[in-house]
Amino acid sequence: MKSVMLYIADDTGFEARLQAALDLTRSLNGHLHCLRANPYDPQMAFDGVTGMSVMYDISKMSREVDEKLRAEVEKRLADEDVSWDYREENDNPSRGLSKNSALMDLIVLSSASGDSDNAMPLGLLGDVLYNASVPVVVQPDAVKKFDACGPALVAWNGSFEAGNALRAAVPLLKMSSDVHILTVAEDKGHDLPQLAASEYLAYHGIKSTVRSLPAGKKPVDTILAAEAKNLNAEYIVMGAYGHSRAREFIFGGVTRNLFKNCHIPLVVSR
């Protein structure tokens, strides 16, 4: 795990995910790839006659925003102790991030918990997670770090997605001081038991503890978040799953609620 991709956009979560991406790149001794995906192509202004001046104005303003943002980010990265590059792409963010994920190891996005007018759209998280081939870090807007060496909590439900998330997170879990595998018991059959997850980690030289809690009357996401606090976990590894392919409804309620409300970063795969 060496190539970390950071989504560049001037939203409420940018500072937090920038700091998280820098921390991850340092911990992994990797390279930071900054991607600014913007669908406003100046050439669009000349495609036809109707609305030409309006499109030109939009394209011009968009270009000015892009140039200002790039200058600010490059100035900040120049003082950091990581290798990095910055690229711009004429595409919408979800497609730009997804198609560039083929040669990446990790994508850093924000949670959907910030200012509703300028937060990471839940639909963008859904599109990228559904189409990208790598794990995604979902960083809360209020958390401006990612401590890869601290305790980690693995949310385990025995699903295919949980297995994918665990396997993808091995390079991070190797750095964790403690790895805890937690299952919240529900009335569901699970293909893969906790012991299988713990044994898999052991094959990679990672010690883990396992625990199971009853679901009770509290939502599963509430129990996971509370247990993460009890364990002083720095991040949660989890599989994102659901039954609908329609953008923000791709996820089940647990995933969706954690994307909006979790107090620590999530490392998510499908």
C-alpha positions in Angstrom: 0.0 0.0 0.0 2.0 3.0 -1.3 -0.2 5.1 -3.6 -2.7 7.4 -1.7 -5.2 9.4 -3.7 -6.7 12.6 -2.2 -9.8 14.2 -3.6 -9.2 17.9 -4.1 -12.3 20.1 -3.6 -13.0 23.3 -1.6 -15.5 21.9 0.8 -15.9 21.7 4.6 -14.0 18.4 4.8 -11.0 19.3 2.8 -8.6 20.2 5.7 -9.4 17.0 7.6 -8.9 14.7 4.6 -5.7 16.6 3.6 -4.2 16.0 7.0 -5.4 12.4 7.0 -3.9 11.8 3.6 -0.6 13.3 4.7 -0.5 11.1 7.8 -1.3 8.0 5.8 1.3 8.8 3.2 4.0 9.2 5.8 3.0 6.1 7.7 3.1 4.0 4.5 6.2 5.7 3.2 4.2 6.3 0.0 3.3 8.8 -2.6 0.3 11.3 -2.4 -1.7 11.7 -5.6 -3.9 14.8 -5.6 -6.8 14.7 -8.0 -9.0 17.7 -8.9 -11.8 16.4 -11.0 -14.0 19.2 -12.5 -16.6 18.7 -15.3 -16.5 22.3 -16.6 -14.4 22.2 -19.8 -13.8 25.7 -21.3 -14.3 24.2 -24.8 -17.9 23.6 -23.9 -18.4 27.3 -24.3 -18.1 26.9 -28.1 -20.3 23.9 -28.6 -23.2 25.6 -30.3 -24.7 29.1 -30.1 -27.5 29.0 -27.5 -26.2 29.8 -24.1 -22.6 30.2 -25.3 -21.8 33.3 -23.3 -23.3 31.8 -20.1 -21.2 28.6 -20.6 -18.1 30.8 -21.2 -18.7 32.6 -17.9 -19.2 29.4 -16.0 -16.1 27.9 -17.5 -14.0 31.0 -16.8 -15.1 31.1 -13.2 -14.5 27.4 -12.8 -11.0 27.7 -14.2 -10.2 30.6 -11.8 -11.4 28.5 -8.8 -9.3 25.6 -10.0 -6.2 27.7 -10.4 -6.6 29.3 -7.0 -7.2 26.0 -5.3 -4.2 24.4 -7.0 -1.9 27.3 -6.0 -3.0 27.0 -2.4 -2.6 23.2 -2.2 0.8 23.2 -4.0 2.1 25.9 -1.7 1.1 23.8 1.4 2.4 20.6 0.0 5.8 22.2 -0.8 6.5 22.4 2.9 5.5 18.7 3.7 7.8 15.8 4.0 6.0 13.5 1.5 6.3 13.0 -2.3 3.3 14.2 -4.2 1.9 15.2 -7.5 -1.2 17.2 -8.5 -3.3 16.6 -11.6 -6.5 18.0 -12.9 -9.1 16.1 -14.9 -12.1 17.2 -17.0 -14.6 14.8 -15.5 -17.2 14.6 -12.7 -15.6 13.7 -9.3 -17.0 10.2 -8.9 -16.0 9.1 -12.4 -12.6 10.8 -12.2 -11.8 9.2 -8.8 -13.1 5.8 -9.9 -11.3 5.5 -13.1 -8.0 6.7 -11.6 -8.3 4.1 -8.8 -7.0 1.3 -10.9 -3.4 2.1 -10.0 -4.0 3.4 -6.5 -4.0 1.6 -3.1 -6.2 4.0 -1.1 -8.6 6.8 -1.7 -9.2 9.5 0.9 -12.6 11.1 0.9 -14.7 12.9 3.6 -17.7 11.8 5.6 -21.1 13.2 4.8 -21.3 14.8 8.2 -20.4 18.4 7.5 -22.2 21.6 6.5 -25.2 20.4 4.4 -24.5 23.1 1.8 -20.8 22.2 1.4 -20.3 18.7 2.6 -19.2 15.5 0.8 -22.4 14.2 -0.9 -23.4 10.8 0.2 -24.0 10.0 -3.4 -20.3 10.6 -4.3 -19.2 8.2 -1.6 -21.6 5.6 -3.0 -20.5 6.1 -6.6 -16.8 5.8 -5.7 -17.2 2.8 -3.4 -19.3 1.0 -5.9 -17.0 1.6 -8.9 -13.5 1.9 -7.4 -11.2 -1.1 -6.9 -9.5 0.0 -3.7 -10.5 0.8 -0.1 -11.7 4.3 0.8 -10.9 6.2 3.9 -14.0 8.1 5.0 -12.7 11.0 7.1 -14.9 13.0 9.5 -14.7 16.7 9.0 -13.7 17.3 12.6 -10.8 14.8 12.7 -7.6 16.3 11.3 -5.4 13.2 11.6 -5.1 9.5 10.8 -3.1 7.6 13.4 -2.3 4.3 11.6 -0.3 3.1 14.6 -3.1 3.4 17.1 -5.8 0.8 18.0 -8.1 -0.4 15.2 -11.6 -1.8 15.4 -12.7 -4.3 12.7 -16.5 -4.3 12.3 -17.2 -8.0 11.4 -20.5 -9.4 10.3 -19.2 -12.4 8.3 -20.1 -11.0 5.0 -18.2 -11.0 1.7 -17.8 -7.2 2.0 -16.4 -7.5 5.5 -13.9 -10.0 4.2 -12.9 -7.6 1.4 -12.4 -4.8 3.8 -10.3 -6.8 6.2 -8.1 -8.1 3.4 -7.6 -4.6 2.0 -6.7 -3.1 5.4 -3.9 -5.6 6.2 -1.1 -3.1 5.5 -2.7 -0.6 7.9 -3.6 -3.2 10.5 0.1 -4.4 10.6 0.9 -0.9 12.0 -1.8 -0.9 14.6 -1.0 -1.2 18.3 -4.1 -3.3 18.9 -6.6 -4.9 16.6 -10.1 -5.7 17.9 -12.6 -7.7 15.9 -16.2 -6.9 16.9 -19.4 -8.6 15.9 -22.8 -7.2 16.9 -25.0 -10.2 17.1 -28.1 -10.0 14.9 -30.7 -12.6 13.7 -28.7 -13.2 10.6 -26.6 -16.1 9.4 -23.0 -15.3 8.7 -20.8 -17.2 6.3 -17.5 -16.3 7.9 -17.1 -16.5 11.7 -15.0 -14.2 13.8 -12.4 -16.9 14.3 -11.8 -17.1 10.5 -11.1 -13.3 10.5 -8.7 -13.6 13.4 -7.0 -16.6 11.9 -6.6 -14.7 8.6 -4.9 -11.8 10.4 -2.6 -14.2 12.2 -1.4 -15.6 8.9 -0.1 -12.0 8.3 1.5 -11.8 11.7 -1.3 -9.6 13.2 -2.6 -10.4 16.6 -6.2 -9.7 17.3 -8.9 -10.0 20.0 -12.4 -11.0 19.2 -15.6 -9.9 20.9 -19.3 -10.2 20.3 -22.0 -7.9 21.6 -25.8 -8.4 21.5 -27.7 -5.9 19.3 -30.3 -5.2 21.9 -32.5 -2.2 21.3 -29.7 0.1 20.1 -28.8 0.5 16.4 -25.8 -1.4 15.3 -24.0 1.7 14.2 -24.5 3.2 17.7 -23.0 0.1 19.3 -20.0 0.1 16.9 -19.3 3.8 17.6 -19.6 3.4 21.3 -17.3 0.4 21.4 -14.7 2.3 19.3 -14.7 5.0 21.9 -14.3 2.4 24.7 -11.3 0.9 23.0 -9.8 4.2 22.1 -9.8 3.1 18.4 -8.3 5.4 15.9 -10.3 4.0 13.0 -12.8 1.4 12.0 -12.4 -1.2 9.2 -15.7 -2.2 7.7 -17.5 -3.5 4.6 -20.0 -1.3 2.9 -23.0 -3.2 1.8 -26.6 -2.8 0.7 -29.2 -4.0 -1.8 -29.9 -1.0 -4.0 -27.5 0.4 -6.6 -29.1 3.9 -6.5 -26.5 6.3 -5.3 -27.0 7.2 -1.6 -29.3 4.2 -1.2 -26.6 1.7 -2.2 -25.8 1.2 1.5 -27.6 -0.4 4.4 -28.6 1.7 7.3 -25.5 0.9 9.4 -23.1 2.1 6.7 -25.2 5.1 5.8 -25.4 6.2 9.5 -21.7 5.8 10.1 -20.9 7.8 7.0 -22.9 10.6 8.5 -22.2 10.3 12.2 -19.0 8.4 13.0 -16.5 10.3 15.2 -13.4 8.5 13.8 -12.2 7.6 10.3 -13.6 4.6 8.5 -11.6 2.3 6.2 -14.3 0.9 3.8 -14.4 -1.6 1.0 -17.2 -3.4 -0.9 
